[in-house]
Amino acid sequence: MTSTSDKRRDDERPDTPTLAAPAGSAPAPTPPKTAPRDVLLRDVGALVAFLAASLAAPAHPETTDPAAPFAPGLAAPIEDDAPLAIPRAAGVLVPLYLRAGAPHLLFTRRATTLPSHRGEISFPGGARDPEDATLVETALREAWEEIGIPRERVRVLGLLAPVFTVVSNFLITPVVGWLGDDPLALTPNPDEVDEVIEAPLAALAEPAIFHAERWVRLGRSHDVYFYDLGPARIWGATGRVVHQFLDLLPQ
């Protein structure tokens, strides 16, 4: 996550609301909330309806008070180790879309020239700017600046619980957004992104690509989740977001 000084200029951003209207074709009719996991992994209409009913709604602007580590109404961070100092607020977009008839999540590989987390797999996102009214706004702004996802293409389905990063002291709010089923022409910012990675949700849910390790840092232990999707290793804060997303689906 980097500052916005080297990102797309303000005059290149689409003039759209923070919470955009539904994007793409309308999802299939709302299924029962108890749709089986195997259905949700392959039926994007059922998945979108389930997530819209299950995720935390961004009903109130998140606090800008730096003494308040996470937004009111959100669950406490899912990481075992609570912040040792007041963390910095950040938002990431968890982009969900239809590709080849199946739900996909979109990731980026961070540029190797960045000062931190270089070359790692992440969701588009970054630190909250003072002008961001909410962390939803942060996630949408960063997704536009990093890979060119227009805000009007994103239907915000809700929020996952915040994830704390020990190394960089960020408290990250994941914002799940539906991008629709129309082809999406992305324009990655080469200063921030080396590669865009498209991952079928069903592939991410395969037990064979997943393992967990218990790590100790600064005398405190926490679980680290790994997803080896071909040459792409998803782990760290991004791995925790993926694990939380998949854990939300019924077993």
VOBA-776607 format. One record per residue (C-alpha): residue in three letters; x, y, z. Coordinates in steps of 0.05 Angstrom, whole numbers. Layout:
N
<tipa res="ALA" east="X" north="Y" up="Z"/>
...
//
This chain:
251
<tipa res="MET" east="0" north="0" up="0"/>
<tipa res="THR" east="29" north="66" up="-21"/>
<tipa res="SER" east="13" north="140" up="-19"/>
<tipa res="THR" east="-28" north="170" up="-74"/>
<tipa res="SER" east="26" north="218" up="-98"/>
<tipa res="ASP" east="49" north="172" up="-154"/>
<tipa res="LYS" east="-20" north="146" up="-172"/>
<tipa res="ARG" east="-70" north="164" up="-225"/>
<tipa res="ARG" east="-85" north="238" up="-225"/>
<tipa res="ASP" east="-150" north="262" up="-195"/>
<tipa res="ASP" east="-174" north="287" up="-263"/>
<tipa res="GLU" east="-169" north="216" up="-290"/>
<tipa res="ARG" east="-218" north="188" up="-239"/>
<tipa res="PRO" east="-290" north="177" up="-260"/>
<tipa res="ASP" east="-339" north="225" up="-228"/>
<tipa res="THR" east="-383" north="174" up="-193"/>
<tipa res="PRO" east="-414" north="163" up="-125"/>
<tipa res="THR" east="-376" north="127" up="-70"/>
<tipa res="LEU" east="-427" north="70" up="-66"/>
<tipa res="ALA" east="-442" north="54" up="-138"/>
<tipa res="ALA" east="-504" north="24" up="-168"/>
<tipa res="PRO" east="-506" north="-50" up="-185"/>
<tipa res="ALA" east="-458" north="-67" up="-241"/>
<tipa res="GLY" east="-464" north="-114" up="-300"/>
<tipa res="SER" east="-523" north="-160" up="-311"/>
<tipa res="ALA" east="-569" north="-171" up="-253"/>
<tipa res="PRO" east="-553" north="-233" up="-212"/>
<tipa res="ALA" east="-601" north="-292" up="-213"/>
<tipa res="PRO" east="-662" north="-290" up="-167"/>
<tipa res="THR" east="-646" north="-293" up="-93"/>
<tipa res="PRO" east="-636" north="-365" up="-71"/>
<tipa res="PRO" east="-645" north="-391" up="0"/>
<tipa res="LYS" east="-590" north="-366" up="46"/>
<tipa res="THR" east="-574" north="-439" up="61"/>
<tipa res="ALA" east="-552" north="-455" up="-10"/>
<tipa res="PRO" east="-499" north="-510" up="-7"/>
<tipa res="ARG" east="-426" north="-492" up="-9"/>
<tipa res="ASP" east="-414" north="-527" up="-76"/>
<tipa res="VAL" east="-470" north="-486" up="-107"/>
<tipa res="LEU" east="-443" north="-420" up="-81"/>
<tipa res="LEU" east="-373" north="-436" up="-108"/>
<tipa res="ARG" east="-400" north="-444" up="-178"/>
<tipa res="ASP" east="-465" north="-404" up="-183"/>
<tipa res="VAL" east="-450" north="-330" up="-183"/>
<tipa res="GLY" east="-522" north="-309" up="-175"/>
<tipa res="ALA" east="-531" north="-352" up="-113"/>
<tipa res="LEU" east="-464" north="-328" up="-86"/>
<tipa res="VAL" east="-479" north="-254" up="-95"/>
<tipa res="ALA" east="-546" north="-262" up="-61"/>
<tipa res="PHE" east="-515" north="-301" up="-3"/>
<tipa res="LEU" east="-460" north="-250" up="8"/>
<tipa res="ALA" east="-507" north="-191" up="5"/>
<tipa res="ALA" east="-549" north="-224" up="60"/>
<tipa res="SER" east="-489" north="-247" up="102"/>
<tipa res="LEU" east="-436" north="-192" up="101"/>
<tipa res="ALA" east="-434" north="-132" up="148"/>
<tipa res="ALA" east="-468" north="-73" up="116"/>
<tipa res="PRO" east="-428" north="-8" up="109"/>
<tipa res="ALA" east="-487" north="30" up="140"/>
<tipa res="HIS" east="-447" north="84" up="177"/>
<tipa res="PRO" east="-385" north="122" up="158"/>
<tipa res="GLU" east="-324" north="93" up="192"/>
<tipa res="THR" east="-293" north="136" up="246"/>
<tipa res="THR" east="-235" north="181" up="228"/>
<tipa res="ASP" east="-212" north="184" up="300"/>
<tipa res="PRO" east="-142" north="153" up="300"/>
<tipa res="ALA" east="-152" north="131" up="372"/>
<tipa res="ALA" east="-208" north="85" up="349"/>
<tipa res="PRO" east="-174" north="25" up="315"/>
<tipa res="PHE" east="-233" north="-1" up="277"/>
<tipa res="ALA" east="-302" north="21" up="254"/>
<tipa res="PRO" east="-362" north="19" up="300"/>
<tipa res="GLY" east="-408" north="-38" up="283"/>
<tipa res="LEU" east="-353" north="-81" up="253"/>
<tipa res="ALA" east="-327" north="-144" up="286"/>
<tipa res="ALA" east="-261" north="-141" up="322"/>
<tipa res="PRO" east="-199" north="-160" up="280"/>
<tipa res="ILE" east="-196" north="-234" up="264"/>
<tipa res="GLU" east="-121" north="-237" up="276"/>
<tipa res="ASP" east="-100" north="-268" up="342"/>
<tipa res="ASP" east="-52" north="-213" up="360"/>
<tipa res="ALA" east="-85" north="-146" up="373"/>
<tipa res="PRO" east="-48" north="-83" up="353"/>
<tipa res="LEU" east="9" north="-63" up="399"/>
<tipa res="ALA" east="1" north="10" up="378"/>
<tipa res="ILE" east="-55" north="50" up="345"/>
<tipa res="PRO" east="-57" north="21" up="274"/>
<tipa res="ARG" east="-66" north="58" up="209"/>
<tipa res="ALA" east="-133" north="48" up="174"/>
<tipa res="ALA" east="-134" north="17" up="105"/>
<tipa res="GLY" east="-186" north="-12" up="58"/>
<tipa res="VAL" east="-181" north="-65" up="4"/>
<tipa res="LEU" east="-230" north="-85" up="-50"/>
<tipa res="VAL" east="-245" north="-159" up="-56"/>
<tipa res="PRO" east="-268" north="-160" up="-129"/>
<tipa res="LEU" east="-318" north="-214" up="-146"/>
<tipa res="TYR" east="-339" north="-224" up="-219"/>
<tipa res="LEU" east="-361" north="-276" up="-270"/>
<tipa res="ARG" east="-310" north="-308" up="-316"/>
<tipa res="ALA" east="-322" north="-369" up="-359"/>
<tipa res="GLY" east="-389" north="-380" up="-324"/>
<tipa res="ALA" east="-359" north="-384" up="-254"/>
<tipa res="PRO" east="-345" north="-336" up="-196"/>
<tipa res="HIS" east="-274" north="-309" up="-194"/>
<tipa res="LEU" east="-234" north="-265" up="-147"/>
<tipa res="LEU" east="-184" north="-215" up="-174"/>
<tipa res="PHE" east="-115" north="-204" up="-143"/>
<tipa res="THR" east="-54" north="-164" up="-160"/>
<tipa res="ARG" east="20" north="-179" up="-155"/>
<tipa res="ARG" east="52" north="-118" up="-124"/>
<tipa res="ALA" east="107" north="-85" up="-163"/>
<tipa res="THR" east="178" north="-106" up="-144"/>
<tipa res="THR" east="198" north="-32" up="-142"/>
<tipa res="LEU" east="151" north="-17" up="-83"/>
<tipa res="PRO" east="184" north="-3" up="-15"/>
<tipa res="SER" east="145" north="-57" up="22"/>
<tipa res="HIS" east="111" north="-124" up="7"/>
<tipa res="ARG" east="143" north="-122" up="-61"/>
<tipa res="GLY" east="123" north="-179" up="-107"/>
<tipa res="GLU" east="69" north="-205" up="-60"/>
<tipa res="ILE" east="-2" north="-222" up="-80"/>
<tipa res="SER" east="-55" north="-174" up="-53"/>
<tipa res="PHE" east="-123" north="-146" up="-65"/>
<tipa res="PRO" east="-125" north="-75" up="-93"/>
<tipa res="GLY" east="-125" north="-26" up="-35"/>
<tipa res="GLY" east="-85" north="19" up="9"/>
<tipa res="ALA" east="-82" north="69" up="65"/>
<tipa res="ARG" east="-140" north="114" up="80"/>
<tipa res="ASP" east="-131" north="185" up="54"/>
<tipa res="PRO" east="-157" north="244" up="94"/>
<tipa res="GLU" east="-209" north="259" up="40"/>
<tipa res="ASP" east="-238" north="189" up="43"/>
<tipa res="ALA" east="-305" north="193" up="79"/>
<tipa res="THR" east="-305" north="118" up="92"/>
<tipa res="LEU" east="-261" north="57" up="83"/>
<tipa res="VAL" east="-308" north="36" up="26"/>
<tipa res="GLU" east="-286" north="100" up="-8"/>
<tipa res="THR" east="-214" north="82" up="5"/>
<tipa res="ALA" east="-222" north="13" up="-27"/>
<tipa res="LEU" east="-258" north="40" up="-88"/>
<tipa res="ARG" east="-208" north="96" up="-98"/>
<tipa res="GLU" east="-148" north="50" up="-92"/>
<tipa res="ALA" east="-178" north="-1" up="-140"/>
<tipa res="TRP" east="-186" north="54" up="-192"/>
<tipa res="GLU" east="-116" north="80" up="-181"/>
<tipa res="GLU" east="-82" north="13" up="-181"/>
<tipa res="ILE" east="-117" north="-26" up="-237"/>
<tipa res="GLY" east="-170" north="20" up="-266"/>
<tipa res="ILE" east="-234" north="-10" up="-238"/>
<tipa res="PRO" east="-286" north="44" up="-248"/>
<tipa res="ARG" east="-327" north="58" up="-186"/>
<tipa res="GLU" east="-392" north="53" up="-225"/>
<tipa res="ARG" east="-375" north="-20" up="-240"/>
<tipa res="VAL" east="-374" north="-39" up="-166"/>
<tipa res="ARG" east="-435" north="-60" up="-127"/>
<tipa res="VAL" east="-413" north="-62" up="-54"/>
<tipa res="LEU" east="-440" north="-126" up="-23"/>
<tipa res="GLY" east="-413" north="-114" up="47"/>
<tipa res="LEU" east="-353" north="-117" up="93"/>
<tipa res="LEU" east="-311" north="-173" up="122"/>
<tipa res="ALA" east="-281" north="-166" up="191"/>
<tipa res="PRO" east="-218" north="-122" up="194"/>
<tipa res="VAL" east="-151" north="-156" up="188"/>
<tipa res="PHE" east="-90" north="-130" up="227"/>
<tipa res="THR" east="-20" north="-133" up="196"/>
<tipa res="VAL" east="35" north="-140" up="247"/>
<tipa res="VAL" east="93" north="-117" up="204"/>
<tipa res="SER" east="63" north="-53" up="175"/>
<tipa res="ASN" east="13" north="-39" up="232"/>
<tipa res="PHE" east="-47" north="-31" up="186"/>
<tipa res="LEU" east="-118" north="-49" up="204"/>
<tipa res="ILE" east="-149" north="-69" up="137"/>
<tipa res="THR" east="-223" north="-69" up="123"/>
<tipa res="PRO" east="-240" north="-116" up="65"/>
<tipa res="VAL" east="-297" north="-90" up="21"/>
<tipa res="VAL" east="-329" north="-145" up="-22"/>
<tipa res="GLY" east="-352" north="-117" up="-89"/>
<tipa res="TRP" east="-390" north="-149" up="-147"/>
<tipa res="LEU" east="-362" north="-126" up="-214"/>
<tipa res="GLY" east="-415" north="-158" up="-258"/>
<tipa res="ASP" east="-408" north="-207" up="-315"/>
<tipa res="ASP" east="-387" north="-161" up="-372"/>
<tipa res="PRO" east="-315" north="-163" up="-396"/>
<tipa res="LEU" east="-272" north="-116" up="-354"/>
<tipa res="ALA" east="-216" north="-78" up="-388"/>
<tipa res="LEU" east="-164" north="-65" up="-334"/>
<tipa res="THR" east="-107" north="-15" up="-338"/>
<tipa res="PRO" east="-56" north="-34" up="-284"/>
<tipa res="ASN" east="-12" north="22" up="-258"/>
<tipa res="PRO" east="59" north="-4" up="-272"/>
<tipa res="ASP" east="86" north="35" up="-213"/>
<tipa res="GLU" east="44" north="-8" up="-166"/>
<tipa res="VAL" east="24" north="-72" up="-202"/>
<tipa res="ASP" east="66" north="-123" up="-239"/>
<tipa res="GLU" east="10" north="-172" up="-254"/>
<tipa res="VAL" east="-66" north="-182" up="-248"/>
<tipa res="ILE" east="-85" north="-252" up="-225"/>
<tipa res="GLU" east="-154" north="-282" up="-237"/>
<tipa res="ALA" east="-172" north="-338" up="-190"/>
<tipa res="PRO" east="-233" north="-383" up="-196"/>
<tipa res="LEU" east="-267" north="-386" up="-128"/>
<tipa res="ALA" east="-275" north="-461" up="-132"/>
<tipa res="ALA" east="-200" north="-469" up="-143"/>
<tipa res="LEU" east="-185" north="-427" up="-82"/>
<tipa res="ALA" east="-230" north="-472" up="-41"/>
<tipa res="GLU" east="-193" north="-535" up="-61"/>
<tipa res="PRO" east="-162" north="-566" up="3"/>
<tipa res="ALA" east="-100" north="-588" up="-37"/>
<tipa res="ILE" east="-75" north="-517" up="-47"/>
<tipa res="PHE" east="-84" north="-495" up="25"/>
<tipa res="HIS" east="-42" north="-502" up="88"/>
<tipa res="ALA" east="-35" north="-464" up="154"/>
<tipa res="GLU" east="24" north="-451" up="198"/>
<tipa res="ARG" east="30" north="-423" up="269"/>
<tipa res="TRP" east="80" north="-367" up="272"/>
<tipa res="VAL" east="107" north="-327" up="331"/>
<tipa res="ARG" east="127" north="-254" up="323"/>
<tipa res="LEU" east="145" north="-206" up="379"/>
<tipa res="GLY" east="127" north="-261" up="428"/>
<tipa res="ARG" east="57" north="-269" up="402"/>
<tipa res="SER" east="31" north="-326" up="360"/>
<tipa res="HIS" east="-18" north="-325" up="302"/>
<tipa res="ASP" east="-41" north="-369" up="245"/>
<tipa res="VAL" east="-13" north="-357" up="175"/>
<tipa res="TYR" east="-55" north="-383" up="117"/>
<tipa res="PHE" east="-25" north="-403" up="50"/>
<tipa res="TYR" east="-60" north="-415" up="-17"/>
<tipa res="ASP" east="-14" north="-440" up="-72"/>
<tipa res="LEU" east="-51" north="-426" up="-136"/>
<tipa res="GLY" east="-3" north="-448" up="-190"/>
<tipa res="PRO" east="58" north="-402" up="-186"/>
<tipa res="ALA" east="20" north="-352" up="-143"/>
<tipa res="ARG" east="27" north="-359" up="-68"/>
<tipa res="ILE" east="-27" north="-321" up="-30"/>
<tipa res="TRP" east="-11" north="-311" up="43"/>
<tipa res="GLY" east="-4" north="-258" up="98"/>
<tipa res="ALA" east="-61" north="-208" up="105"/>
<tipa res="THR" east="-89" north="-228" up="37"/>
<tipa res="GLY" east="-89" north="-301" up="57"/>
<tipa res="ARG" east="-128" north="-283" up="120"/>
<tipa res="VAL" east="-180" north="-246" up="79"/>
<tipa res="VAL" east="-187" north="-305" up="31"/>
<tipa res="HIS" east="-193" north="-353" up="90"/>
<tipa res="GLN" east="-247" north="-309" up="122"/>
<tipa res="PHE" east="-285" north="-304" up="56"/>
<tipa res="LEU" east="-284" north="-379" up="45"/>
<tipa res="ASP" east="-301" north="-392" up="118"/>
<tipa res="LEU" east="-364" north="-350" up="109"/>
<tipa res="LEU" east="-392" north="-402" up="61"/>
<tipa res="PRO" east="-431" north="-459" up="92"/>
<tipa res="GLN" east="-393" north="-524" up="100"/>
//
